[in-house]
């Protein structure tokens, strides 16, 4: 397990022409990632309507990490004008995210192409 969570951001374009912000996570997502993840999200300041969360390079997520993701999704839900989708989860974490109900706030997709196509 790595101790550091890295977040890179980039912009893509949906088929509709809408800009899509992508947060790519790498490493482990644990309680130590809280400030960096929530700060990156809050820097969007409601200006991004489509947000994709890329977990392709994430090796481990503990319960604190899942709580951070849920907090971000709840914030997006409260904003009322943001659509969030998730892709790149391992089969294990796809099951975990579904069991804890994350899929009620963000659609889960196998890869980036499928996630962008859903917009």
N, C-alpha and C positions, 0 to 999 in steps of 0.2 A: 504494500500500500504506500502511496505517496501522501505526503502531508499537505501539499500545496494544490490549491485549485487555481487554475488559470482560466481566464475568460477573454476570448477575443471576439470582436464585433465586426460585422461586415453587413453590407446591404446588397440585396438581390432584388429582382423584379419579378412580380407574379405575372401570369399570363394576361391578367386584366390590366397590366401596366402599373399596378400599385407597388410602391416600394415596400420591401419586407426587410426588417432588421433581423439578423441572425446572431444569437449569442452561442458561441461554441465553447463548451466547457471541456477541460481536460484535467486529469488527476483524480483526486478523491473529493467528494463533496461531503463535508462534515461541518460541525459547528464553527470551525475556523473560517469557513467560506462565507458566513452570513453577511458581514459588512461588504465584502467585495461584490457579492451577487446582488444584494438589495440596492447598493449604491449604483451599480451599473444599470439596474432596472429604473431606479428613480431618476437617473440622469436623462432618461427618455422624455420625462416630463409630459407624458400623455401625447407627445407628438407622433408617436409611432402607432399605427393602427393594426399592423400585422407583425407579430413577433414569433420567431421560431427558436426553439431551444434545442441545440444540438448536443446530444450526449454520446456521440460516437467514440470519443476519446476518454470517456469517464470509466475508471476502473472500479470504483467503489462508491456507494452512497449509503450512509448510515441513517438512522431515524432522525437525527438532527438535520442532516442534509435534506431529507424528504420534507421536513417541517419548513425549511427555508424555501424550497420550491413551492410548497403549498402557500406560504405567505405571499410570495411573488404573484402567484396565480389569483389569490384572493384580492390583492391590490389591483390587478388587471381587471378582474370581474367588477370591482367597485367603480373603476374608471368608466365602465359601461361602453367604451368605444374601442376596445382593443380585443383582437382575436389572437390567441396564443395556441401554437401547435408544438408538439414535441416529436423529435425523431432521433434515431440512432441508439435507442435503448437496447441493451442485451435482452435476451428472452426472459431472463430472471427478473430484471428490473421492469420490463414491460408488465409482467404478472404482478409485481409489487405495486406499481403505480396504479394498475387497474383495481387491485384489492383495496387500496386506501382511498380510492375515489378520485384520483387526479384526473382521470379521463372525463370527469364531469365538467372540468374547467378548461381542459386543453385536449384536443384530439391527438392521439398517438399514431405516428406513422413510421414505417420501416426505414425510410430514407428521406433525404432532402427533396428529391424530385417529387415524391408522393406528397410531402408536406406543402410544397409550393403549389402543386397542382390542385390542392384542396381549397386554395384561396380564390 
